[in-house]
């Protein structure tokens, strides 16, 4: 992982095809699930899927599937975010399948190749 100010595309190891990463703040954590799912989770549309959880100020989950707009869930029953094992450093990006994310001090922006996605920060959230 890079800790310098220049943008770097980071990669993280997959666990059964699933990739986890967190923002440096520890307030946002993401999970990439490949097409076909994993041993413990199958995306509703078969995948691939990118899901990110924000802890504060109110727990929310954002899901970006293989098509359509991102979805926001505000009443999440399984609030297990963020383990801190892999950190997407500020100024860096991540890409897997049709999804890409960029971490800045302003927040996390994630998009699918067709432009649909979401922005998450402590102060605001957007889906598009």
Backbone as a chain_set.jsonl record, in Angstrom:
{"seq": "XXXXXXXXXXXXXXXXXXXXXXXXXXXXXXXXXXXXXXXXXXXXXXXXXXXXXXXXXXXXXXXXXXXXXXXXXXXXXXXXXXXXXXXXXXXXXXXXXXXXXXXXXXXXXXXXXXXXXXXXXXXXXXXX", "coords": {"N": [[0.829, -1.191, 0.0], [0.375, 2.238, -0.657], [1.596, 5.155, 0.922], [2.034, 7.673, 0.158], [1.37, 10.969, -1.268], [0.658, 10.855, -3.95], [-1.64, 9.577, -6.384], [-2.531, 6.201, -6.31], [-3.373, 3.036, -7.59], [-4.748, 0.75, -5.572], [-4.583, -2.696, -4.565], [-6.195, -5.509, -3.087], [-6.081, -8.582, -1.248], [-8.158, -11.383, -2.168], [-10.687, -13.169, -0.455], [-11.913, -16.128, -0.894], [-12.851, -15.101, -3.279], [-14.033, -12.759, -2.469], [-13.509, -9.351, -1.678], [-12.358, -7.119, 0.771], [-12.271, -3.795, 2.067], [-11.379, -0.75, 3.819], [-11.981, 2.698, 4.726], [-9.488, 5.12, 5.763], [-10.444, 6.483, 8.03], [-11.958, 4.634, 9.365], [-14.673, 4.694, 9.382], [-16.087, 3.896, 7.15], [-16.615, 0.962, 5.34], [-16.037, -1.527, 2.828], [-17.244, -4.17, 0.671], [-16.528, -6.332, -1.912], [-18.192, -8.568, -3.961], [-17.866, -11.273, -6.113], [-19.248, -12.172, -9.4], [-21.594, -14.771, -9.211], [-21.322, -15.063, -6.526], [-20.302, -15.989, -3.151], [-19.162, -18.529, -0.811], [-20.719, -17.935, 1.386], [-22.475, -15.876, 0.73], [-24.783, -14.714, -1.669], [-25.246, -12.394, -4.148], [-28.248, -10.537, -4.784], [-28.866, -10.156, -7.523], [-27.181, -11.975, -8.668], [-24.636, -11.034, -8.98], [-21.653, -9.369, -10.258], [-21.139, -7.531, -7.132], [-20.924, -4.531, -5.239], [-20.718, -3.472, -2.013], [-21.006, -1.021, 0.496], [-20.629, 0.098, 3.819], [-21.558, 2.681, 6.068], [-20.747, 3.92, 9.208], [-21.114, 6.151, 11.095], [-22.83, 9.359, 10.908], [-25.186, 7.915, 11.182], [-25.929, 4.526, 10.794], [-25.657, 3.203, 7.59], [-26.176, 1.361, 4.559], [-24.856, 0.844, 1.322], [-25.509, -0.418, -1.825], [-24.289, -1.551, -4.866], [-25.178, -3.108, -7.647], [-24.982, -5.374, -10.496], [-26.345, -3.976, -12.432], [-28.392, -1.016, -12.989], [-29.374, 1.696, -10.695], [-27.567, 2.598, -7.699], [-28.389, 1.339, -4.416], [-29.719, 2.418, -1.282], [-29.703, 1.513, 2.092], [-31.237, 2.001, 5.15], [-32.049, 0.837, 7.514], [-30.376, -1.378, 8.742], [-29.82, -4.681, 9.589], [-27.609, -6.304, 10.136], [-25.021, -5.079, 11.311], [-21.964, -5.001, 10.74], [-19.672, -3.574, 10.11], [-16.521, -2.245, 10.486], [-13.638, -3.863, 9.768], [-10.968, -3.141, 9.479], [-8.781, -4.39, 8.277], [-7.741, -4.007, 5.661], [-6.773, -1.046, 4.168], [-7.938, 1.55, 2.154], [-6.116, 4.016, 1.143], [-6.233, 7.617, 1.55], [-6.527, 9.554, -1.39], [-5.982, 7.492, -3.068], [-7.016, 4.794, -5.312], [-9.25, 2.051, -6.131], [-10.021, -0.873, -8.006], [-12.136, -3.352, -9.35], [-13.509, -5.797, -11.362], [-16.451, -4.416, -12.773], [-16.405, -2.202, -11.126], [-15.192, 0.76, -9.469], [-13.428, 2.668, -7.025], [-12.685, 5.707, -5.285], [-10.773, 7.128, -2.782], [-10.892, 9.96, -0.764], [-10.111, 12.689, 1.467], [-12.49, 13.978, 1.671], [-14.401, 12.009, 1.305], [-15.73, 8.802, 0.157], [-15.954, 7.75, -3.124], [-17.664, 5.696, -5.288], [-18.121, 3.884, -8.289], [-19.779, 2.224, -11.023], [-18.834, 0.902, -14.229], [-20.701, 2.04, -16.015], [-21.333, 4.481, -14.936], [-23.19, 4.68, -12.833], [-23.468, 4.862, -9.247], [-22.196, 5.742, -5.973], [-21.645, 8.164, -3.324], [-20.02, 8.523, -0.261], [-19.778, 10.004, 2.879], [-19.049, 11.268, 6.173], [-20.636, 13.51, 6.516], [-22.438, 13.626, 4.33], [-24.385, 11.744, 1.9], [-24.765, 10.262, -1.322], [-26.565, 8.845, -4.052], [-26.355, 7.619, -7.362]], "CA": [[0.0, 0.0, 0.0], [1.11, 3.491, -0.733], [1.236, 6.168, 1.915], [2.399, 8.993, -0.341], [0.256, 11.796, -1.702], [0.287, 10.613, -5.339], [-2.688, 8.574, -6.527], [-2.084, 4.848, -6.6], [-4.447, 2.052, -7.577], [-4.434, -0.284, -4.598], [-5.239, -3.989, -4.676], [-6.299, -6.218, -1.817], [-6.292, -10.012, -1.486], [-9.532, -11.88, -2.129], [-10.948, -14.307, 0.42], [-13.001, -16.827, -1.571], [-13.351, -14.198, -4.31], [-14.555, -11.541, -1.839], [-12.482, -8.378, -1.306], [-12.783, -6.158, 1.798], [-11.38, -2.671, 2.36], [-11.937, 0.301, 4.672], [-11.409, 4.043, 4.659], [-8.584, 5.374, 6.891], [-11.206, 6.951, 9.196], [-12.629, 3.52, 10.014], [-16.112, 4.942, 9.369], [-16.675, 3.287, 5.959], [-15.993, -0.289, 4.923], [-16.653, -2.051, 1.611], [-17.093, -5.579, 0.331], [-16.786, -6.696, -3.304], [-18.542, -9.974, -4.142], [-17.81, -11.542, -7.549], [-20.377, -12.846, -10.03], [-21.725, -16.12, -8.679], [-21.309, -14.993, -5.078], [-19.272, -16.672, -2.365], [-19.708, -19.642, -0.031], [-21.643, -17.46, 2.42], [-23.352, -14.792, 0.283], [-25.107, -14.616, -3.085], [-25.939, -11.144, -4.459], [-29.624, -10.687, -5.253], [-28.897, -10.256, -8.983], [-26.149, -12.909, -9.095], [-23.332, -10.375, -8.896], [-20.887, -8.899, -9.11], [-21.778, -6.533, -6.278], [-20.099, -3.756, -4.321], [-21.499, -2.943, -0.9], [-20.227, -0.244, 1.464], [-21.359, 0.511, 5.014], [-21.095, 3.856, 6.812], [-21.137, 3.759, 10.609], [-21.573, 7.392, 11.719], [-23.594, 9.541, 12.131], [-26.226, 6.887, 11.243], [-25.489, 3.374, 10.012], [-26.319, 3.028, 6.301], [-25.503, 0.456, 3.617], [-25.012, 1.199, -0.081], [-25.262, -1.591, -2.657], [-24.233, -1.332, -6.304], [-25.2, -4.411, -8.294], [-24.44, -5.423, -11.857], [-27.056, -3.019, -13.283], [-29.291, -0.104, -12.287], [-28.835, 2.645, -9.715], [-27.181, 2.109, -6.375], [-29.465, 1.324, -3.424], [-29.336, 2.813, 0.076], [-30.486, 0.861, 3.142], [-31.033, 2.745, 6.39], [-32.353, -0.023, 8.655], [-29.536, -2.543, 8.484], [-29.842, -5.579, 10.734], [-26.29, -6.907, 10.391], [-24.083, -3.954, 11.299], [-20.659, -5.573, 11.042], [-18.586, -2.801, 9.507], [-15.389, -2.203, 9.598], [-12.618, -4.628, 10.488], [-9.688, -2.442, 9.432], [-7.668, -5.21, 7.799], [-7.173, -3.431, 4.44], [-7.15, 0.365, 4.125], [-7.796, 2.303, 0.917], [-5.555, 5.284, 1.621], [-6.708, 8.846, 0.919], [-5.854, 9.879, -2.637], [-5.79, 6.283, -3.858], [-8.203, 4.203, -5.917], [-9.369, 0.591, -6.167], [-10.865, -1.316, -9.119], [-12.339, -4.791, -9.491], [-14.661, -6.005, -12.233], [-16.964, -3.159, -13.321], [-16.472, -1.195, -10.063], [-13.989, 1.483, -9.051], [-13.646, 3.586, -5.902], [-11.617, 6.658, -4.994], [-10.828, 7.62, -1.402], [-10.324, 11.278, -0.487], [-10.489, 13.137, 2.809], [-13.889, 14.406, 1.592], [-15.27, 10.843, 1.345], [-15.492, 7.686, -0.753], [-16.774, 7.752, -4.321], [-17.595, 4.412, -5.986], [-18.93, 3.859, -9.499], [-19.703, 1.116, -11.964], [-18.37, 1.392, -15.528], [-21.736, 2.815, -16.703], [-21.522, 5.766, -14.266], [-23.995, 4.582, -11.609], [-22.632, 4.666, -8.077], [-22.542, 6.447, -4.744], [-20.633, 8.916, -2.585], [-20.274, 8.369, 1.172], [-18.921, 10.694, 3.845], [-19.722, 11.435, 7.462], [-21.603, 14.607, 6.446], [-23.467, 13.467, 3.296], [-24.364, 10.565, 1.044], [-25.472, 10.44, -2.594], [-26.587, 7.711, -4.967], [-26.606, 8.043, -8.74]], "C": [[0.869, 1.248, 0.0], [0.653, 4.432, 0.369], [1.616, 7.559, 1.437], [1.183, 9.708, -0.906], [-0.157, 11.539, -3.146], [-0.716, 9.467, -5.421], [-2.101, 7.245, -6.967], [-3.318, 3.959, -6.627], [-4.024, 0.921, -6.657], [-5.169, -1.575, -4.937], [-5.232, -4.645, -3.303], [-6.551, -7.689, -2.11], [-7.773, -10.383, -1.381], [-9.61, -13.086, -1.206], [-12.151, -15.038, -0.164], [-13.635, -15.98, -2.647], [-13.836, -12.869, -3.775], [-13.39, -10.654, -1.402], [-13.086, -7.395, -0.307], [-11.777, -5.019, 1.871], [-12.139, -1.611, 3.142], [-11.287, 1.636, 4.36], [-10.487, 4.235, 5.863], [-9.309, 5.819, 8.163], [-11.809, 5.804, 9.998], [-14.142, 3.649, 10.013], [-16.82, 4.289, 8.187], [-15.888, 2.032, 5.62], [-16.757, -0.871, 3.754], [-16.346, -3.523, 1.412], [-17.453, -5.762, -1.134], [-17.066, -8.192, -3.344], [-18.585, -10.252, -5.64], [-19.111, -12.142, -8.077], [-20.409, -14.286, -9.538], [-21.663, -16.183, -7.172], [-20.139, -15.701, -4.434], [-19.925, -17.837, -1.627], [-20.767, -19.193, 0.965], [-22.626, -16.382, 1.957], [-23.527, -14.829, -1.227], [-25.823, -13.292, -3.325], [-27.311, -11.426, -5.07], [-29.698, -10.882, -6.763], [-27.816, -11.199, -9.529], [-24.748, -12.338, -9.1], [-22.746, -10.083, -10.256], [-21.625, -7.791, -8.35], [-20.732, -5.835, -5.421], [-21.016, -3.182, -3.256], [-20.593, -2.212, 0.066], [-21.137, 0.191, 2.603], [-20.711, 1.749, 5.615], [-21.619, 3.727, 8.23], [-21.788, 5.018, 11.176], [-21.881, 8.455, 10.674], [-24.764, 8.562, 12.261], [-25.794, 5.755, 10.324], [-26.326, 3.264, 8.742], [-25.495, 2.068, 5.458], [-25.853, 0.881, 2.2], [-24.62, -0.011, -0.911], [-25.32, -1.175, -4.119], [-24.112, -2.705, -6.951], [-24.665, -4.342, -9.711], [-25.168, -4.493, -12.822], [-27.955, -2.136, -12.414], [-28.574, 0.818, -11.315], [-28.416, 1.937, -8.439], [-28.398, 2.173, -5.455], [-28.898, 1.685, -2.061], [-30.284, 2.128, 1.058], [-30.171, 1.556, 4.46], [-31.325, 1.928, 7.638], [-31.654, -1.359, 8.443], [-29.492, -3.41, 9.739], [-28.484, -6.141, 11.111], [-25.195, -5.85, 10.278], [-22.69, -4.425, 11.703], [-19.482, -4.809, 10.491], [-17.581, -2.389, 10.552], [-14.218, -2.842, 10.329], [-11.215, -4.032, 10.424], [-8.521, -3.221, 8.876], [-6.985, -4.657, 6.549], [-7.677, -1.999, 4.309], [-6.891, 0.954, 2.751], [-7.386, 3.71, 1.326], [-6.133, 6.473, 0.86], [-5.863, 9.162, -0.311], [-5.653, 8.683, -3.544], [-7.115, 5.742, -4.377], [-8.122, 2.68, -5.858], [-10.282, 0.241, -7.321], [-10.928, -2.829, -9.136], [-13.605, -4.988, -10.313], [-15.131, -4.675, -12.789], [-16.947, -1.994, -12.332], [-15.129, -0.522, -9.819], [-14.373, 2.445, -7.937], [-12.438, 4.493, -5.756], [-11.829, 7.204, -3.588], [-10.174, 8.991, -1.318], [-10.712, 11.645, 0.943], [-11.932, 13.625, 2.841], [-14.855, 13.23, 1.668], [-14.866, 9.79, 0.338], [-16.479, 7.759, -1.898], [-16.571, 6.425, -5.04], [-18.562, 4.425, -7.159], [-18.761, 2.543, -10.234], [-19.316, 1.713, -13.311], [-19.4, 2.251, -16.261], [-22.055, 4.145, -16.019], [-22.405, 5.731, -13.03], [-23.08, 4.33, -10.419], [-23.132, 5.433, -6.874], [-21.334, 7.198, -4.199], [-21.015, 8.818, -1.114], [-19.272, 9.203, 1.959], [-19.685, 10.773, 5.16], [-20.843, 12.47, 7.344], [-22.669, 14.456, 5.367], [-23.287, 12.156, 2.548], [-25.158, 10.873, -0.213], [-25.487, 9.109, -3.323], [-26.921, 8.236, -6.354], [-26.473, 6.869, -9.7]], "O": [[1.951, 1.284, 0.586], [-0.53, 4.493, 0.703], [1.538, 8.522, 2.2], [0.102, 9.129, -1.012], [-1.24, 11.97, -3.544], [-0.659, 8.515, -4.642], [-1.279, 7.183, -7.881], [-4.209, 4.102, -5.79], [-3.052, 0.218, -6.933], [-6.249, -1.547, -5.527], [-4.37, -4.367, -2.468], [-7.175, -8.014, -3.12], [-8.53, -9.785, -0.617], [-8.706, -13.921, -1.182], [-13.289, -14.617, 0.044], [-14.83, -16.113, -2.914], [-14.035, -11.934, -4.55], [-12.411, -11.134, -0.831], [-14.193, -6.896, -0.511], [-10.572, -5.242, 1.75], [-13.369, -1.572, 3.134], [-10.19, 1.698, 3.805], [-10.679, 3.579, 6.887], [-8.828, 5.555, 9.265], [-12.136, 5.97, 11.173], [-14.832, 2.804, 10.584], [-18.042, 4.142, 8.217], [-14.657, 2.035, 5.614], [-17.978, -0.735, 3.677], [-15.348, -4.05, 1.902], [-18.549, -5.395, -1.558], [-16.283, -8.991, -2.83], [-19.272, -9.541, -6.374], [-19.969, -12.566, -7.303], [-19.371, -14.944, -9.458], [-21.919, -17.234, -6.585], [-19.124, -15.977, -5.074], [-21.115, -18.097, -1.805], [-21.626, -19.985, 1.35], [-23.522, -16.009, 2.714], [-22.557, -14.958, -1.974], [-26.9, -13.072, -2.769], [-27.505, -12.416, -5.774], [-30.501, -11.683, -7.241], [-27.567, -11.214, -10.735], [-23.774, -13.082, -9.213], [-23.282, -10.501, -11.281], [-22.586, -7.202, -8.844], [-19.783, -6.455, -4.941], [-21.982, -2.486, -3.569], [-19.528, -2.716, 0.423], [-22.276, 0.601, 2.379], [-19.486, 1.862, 5.67], [-22.802, 3.456, 8.435], [-22.906, 4.954, 11.688], [-21.24, 8.458, 9.624], [-25.288, 8.394, 13.362], [-25.343, 5.997, 9.205], [-27.556, 3.236, 8.803], [-24.278, 1.969, 5.616], [-26.997, 1.232, 1.908], [-23.537, -0.57, -0.734], [-26.273, -0.532, -4.557], [-23.089, -3.379, -6.826], [-23.985, -3.388, -10.088], [-24.671, -4.239, -13.919], [-28.241, -2.462, -11.262], [-27.359, 0.746, -11.131], [-28.856, 0.825, -8.147], [-29.32, 2.958, -5.681], [-27.772, 1.323, -1.717], [-31.503, 2.154, 0.886], [-29.01, 1.69, 4.847], [-30.885, 2.3, 8.726], [-32.266, -2.339, 8.019], [-29.165, -2.927, 10.822], [-28.234, -6.425, 12.283], [-24.525, -5.752, 9.251], [-22.282, -4.273, 12.854], [-18.383, -5.357, 10.412], [-18.089, -2.19, 11.656], [-13.851, -2.39, 11.414], [-10.36, -4.385, 11.236], [-7.378, -2.775, 8.981], [-5.776, -4.819, 6.389], [-8.885, -1.764, 4.336], [-5.777, 0.878, 2.234], [-8.207, 4.497, 1.796], [-6.479, 6.362, -0.316], [-4.638, 9.051, -0.279], [-5.197, 8.839, -4.677], [-8.189, 6.164, -3.948], [-7.07, 2.105, -5.576], [-11.228, 0.978, -7.599], [-9.917, -3.509, -8.961], [-14.65, -4.416, -10.002], [-14.311, -3.873, -13.235], [-17.423, -0.907, -12.66], [-14.073, -1.141, -9.942], [-15.487, 2.968, -7.903], [-11.312, 4.102, -6.062], [-12.912, 7.678, -3.245], [-9.035, 9.167, -1.75], [-11.548, 10.979, 1.553], [-12.54, 13.686, 3.91], [-16.011, 13.413, 2.052], [-13.795, 9.868, -0.264], [-17.69, 7.823, -1.684], [-15.441, 6.062, -5.368], [-19.686, 4.914, -7.043], [-17.755, 1.847, -10.092], [-19.459, 2.92, -13.51], [-19.018, 3.111, -17.055], [-22.948, 4.866, -16.464], [-22.374, 6.675, -12.241], [-22.048, 3.671, -10.549], [-24.318, 5.739, -6.757], [-20.186, 6.924, -4.548], [-22.177, 9.004, -0.752], [-18.065, 9.117, 1.732], [-20.849, 10.378, 5.23], [-21.881, 12.334, 7.992], [-23.718, 15.093, 5.465], [-22.218, 11.546, 2.553], [-26.11, 11.653, -0.178], [-24.537, 8.331, -3.228], [-27.684, 9.191, -6.497], [-26.65, 7.035, -10.907]]}, "num_chains": 1, "name": "protein.A"}
